Amino acid sequence: QVHLVESGGGLVQTGGSLRLFCEASERTFSGYGLAWFRQAPGKEREFVAAISRNDGYNTWYKDSVKGRFIVSRDNTRNTMYLHMTRVMPEDTAVYYCAASSDITYTVTLATSYEVWGQGTQVTVSA
């Protein structure tokens, strides 16, 4: 089973940019559908963005991040990225990457993913 490790989180000012990384442990990485979720204090974990397996042709986004965040993957590096721009205080959360080996699944549901990273904190200052 693939093992995921997030990095790239930190403190950023409102309107700034940040890039998150999700590195996987094995070469079958390309066969997994991937996603980013986030969880703010006192709130449930929520879907942020997802990218399809293999060439990553299909992507999906939470409405509030469309046009600001871009999800991508580089299978040669076993890495998924989340490029965050024009960040807002409401983007503050722990960001998790997740992987699914299923052929068909609902990309926005956390239960669709069987592998999770440990999370990386993103804090946006006002």
N, C-alpha and C positions, 0 to 999 in steps of 0.2 A: 504494500500500500504506500502511496506517495506521502511524504512528510513535507509540510509547508512551513516556511518561516517568513514572517513579515518584517520589514524595516522601512526606514525613511520618515517615520513620524517625527513630530516635534512641535515647536511653538512657531506660529506664523501670524502676521498681522492681517487684519481684514483687508481683502482685496489682493492679497499676495498669492503665491503659488507654492506647491509642494508636490513631490513625486514619491509615491509609495511603491515598494517592491515586494513581491511575493515569490520567493525562490523555492523550487521543489527539489526533492532529493533523488528523483529517479528519471531515467531516460524515457519512460512511457508517459511523461508529462503531457505530450501532445494529444494523447487520447482522452484527456479529461476536459470536461466543460468547467469553467472557472468563474468565480464571482467575488465581489467585494460586498461585505456587509459592515454595518457600524452599530455601535451601541453607546448611547449617551447615558450619563448617570441617571438612574431612576426611570429609564425608558427601556422598551423592548428592543431587541436587535432588529434592525431593518435593512432591507435590500438597498444597495447603492448602484451597482453595475455588474454586468456579466458579459462573458465572451464565450463564443462557441469553441468546441474542440478543434484540433488540427489547425487549419489556417486562420481561425478566429474571424471568419467572414462576417458573422452576425454578432452584434452587440446590443445590449439593452441597458437602459438607465432609469433610475428614479427620476420622476418629473422635475424635482427641485434641483437636480444636478445636471440636467441636460443643458448642453452648451457651455458648461463650466468644467466638467470632468471628462476625461477620455480614458477608456480602458483599452489596453493592448497586451499582446503577448509576444515573446520571442522564444520559440521552442528550442532554438540552438543554445540558448542560455538557461533553459528550464525556468523562465521567469515571466511573471505577469506584472503589469504596471498599472498604476492609477495616477494619471497626471491631473492634479487638482489646480484649478485656476480660479481667480476671483472668489476666494474662499470667504465664508461668512461665519460669524460666531456660532450659528446653528449647525455648522459642519463639525463642531467640536465633539469628539467621540473616540472610542477605541475602534479602530478599523481592523477587520478580520478578512483574510482571504479563505476561500473554500473551494473544494474540488468535488466534482461528481463524475463517476464512471458510467452512469446510466446513459442509454441511447436517447431516451426521451424523458423529459422532466420539466417541471415548472421552475423557471430560472429564478423567480422572485421569492421562492419559499426556502427558508433555511433548512427545512427537513429534506430537501432534495439533495443535499450535499453530505457526503459521508466523511470527508476529511476537512479539518479546520486547522488554521494556524493559531498562534498564541495571542495575536493581536499587537497593534502598535498604536500608541496614543497620538492623536492629532488635537492640538489646542489652538483655537483661533482667537486672538485677542481683539477686543473692540477698538 
